[in-house]
Amino acid sequence: MKKVRILIIGFGVIGSGVARAISEKREFISDKYGIDFEVVGIGERDGCIVCPEGIDAMEAYKLKQDGTLNKHPCWKDGVSSIDLIKGANADIVIEATPTNINSGEPGLSHMMAAFNTKKHVVTSNKGPLTIAFQKLKKTAEKNGVQFRFEAAVGGAMPVLNLVRETLQANEILSIEGILNGTCNYILTRMSTEGLPYEHVLSEAQELGIAEADPTYDVDGIDTACKLVILANAILGMNVSYKDADVTGITQISPGALKLASDDGYVIKLIGEIKDRNRPRVAPRLVPKDHPLAVGGTLNVISLRTDLAGEITVTGKGAGAIETSSSILSDLISIYKA
Ligand SMILES: NC(=O)c1ccc[n+]([C@@H]2O[C@H](COP(=O)([O-])OP(=O)(O)OC[C@H]3O[C@@H](n4cnc5c(N)ncnc54)[C@H](OP(=O)(O)O)[C@@H]3O)[C@@H](O)[C@H]2O)c1
């Protein structure tokens, strides 16, 4: 049995959800792959839990839900996540702090500290990847450790690992898809119920599908960030968020959606990269029976390949348990070989 010592940095929706999934899947994974995942540290903004002999991940999850993580017997007030990463005897860092597309921080420093102390990184955090992809990749390579980020694009949807493992003989020629569940939810309801944008947005906010400040989603920024990650990771490009051409969904009217529908189309916010040209995010007409015409909060990605032709995957782009599927997949694939 291979024991793998894990640090979880950022113990919010995703970080604590992964702790729960590790706890629930520990036996399944050890039986199937001979790998025993043990959480030995948890980093939060205001302190850390450090426990070399192992943390009960389900207990930590429950304490977080109750807002009492700092009552854990191994809690250390004020110890920074950077110090935890540098000092802990651990093999791998799961980085799940908030996305920051301006500086990439705090995730960027966490990832660099992990690589420089020979720890693998698995992350759901888009920020560092959209502004410093090459630097992170090179630092991981220099230190002989792995850098995996399936969860950063499309939550549960397997796209990076699909390309890495299953489509490995293919050249990927173009990528297009719906990469933001909030926009897809808003457009789907506007279209099917004939409702105005503001109305659906406020209901989406009440349901927790849209943020109080929805700018990042509805202006297409989130889609562009994910597209940039795909461009760098799958197409081998060297682009950042600033290279993308981005239009969001705020100007789409119920009238435009009705006209489109009468002609057999839906309007979707599509991110696309064709022939290694500039990443582009914009509302586009999609035939109702096209594979990209998925509804609700679903995400979808279509890859055009030289051998396999068109490959399309769809799935949930967010959610703690769904996203933990991608994080666990990355963790297992680092150690499975
Ligand atoms: N939620 C999803 O469904 C989803 C899906 C795919 C990807 N993602 C990405 O995954 C990441 C985490 O998302 P989330 O929904 O879990 O966010 P979240 O609930 O806001 O959790 C982030 C956690 O990181 C903590 N944090 C902030 N600064 C920190 C620091 N310097 N050191 C250690 N911890 C720090 C936060 O603490 P405070 O609360 O004290 O600030 C919070 O507990 C984001 O980058 C997000 O874009 C999320």
The ligand as a Gaussian input file, in Angstrom:
#p B3LYP/6-31G(d) Opt

LIG

0 1
 N      -17.203000      25.986000      -6.202000
 C      -17.091000      25.285000      -7.341000
 O      -18.013000      24.572000      -7.743000
 C      -15.799000      25.315000      -8.114000
 C      -15.665000      24.485000      -9.255000
 C      -14.445000      24.465000      -9.955000
 C      -13.419000      25.288000      -9.532000
 N      -13.579000      26.118000      -8.439000
 C      -12.413000      26.922000      -8.000000
 O      -11.888000      26.294000      -6.817000
 C      -11.366000      27.292000      -5.930000
 C      -12.076000      27.174000      -4.591000
 O      -13.454000      27.431000      -4.796000
 P      -14.495000      27.403000      -3.602000
 O      -15.837000      27.436000      -4.217000
 O      -14.126000      26.314000      -2.670000
 O      -14.187000      28.807000      -2.899000
 P      -14.445000      29.191000      -1.373000
 O      -15.630000      28.430000      -0.856000
 O      -14.443000      30.666000      -1.313000
 O      -13.162000      28.608000      -0.612000
 C      -11.900000      29.188000      -0.663000
 C      -11.249000      28.988000       0.688000
 O       -9.905000      29.464000       0.633000
 C       -9.654000      30.205000       1.825000
 N       -8.542000      31.126000       1.664000
 C       -8.536000      32.411000       1.214000
 N       -7.284000      32.899000       1.242000
 C       -6.487000      31.921000       1.735000
 C       -5.099000      31.832000       2.036000
 N       -4.269000      32.858000       1.821000
 N       -4.627000      30.660000       2.532000
 C       -5.457000      29.614000       2.751000
 N       -6.780000      29.651000       2.518000
 C       -7.285000      30.791000       2.010000
 C      -10.975000      30.910000       2.082000
 O      -11.013000      31.402000       3.397000
 P      -11.961000      32.683000       3.736000
 O      -13.362000      32.148000       3.648000
 O      -11.544000      33.057000       5.102000
 O      -11.665000      33.713000       2.713000
 C      -11.945000      29.762000       1.807000
 O      -12.103000      28.926000       2.934000
 C      -11.587000      28.643000      -6.620000
 O      -10.394000      29.013000      -7.237000
 C      -12.699000      28.360000      -7.622000
 O      -12.638000      29.196000      -8.734000
 C      -14.735000      26.130000      -7.726000

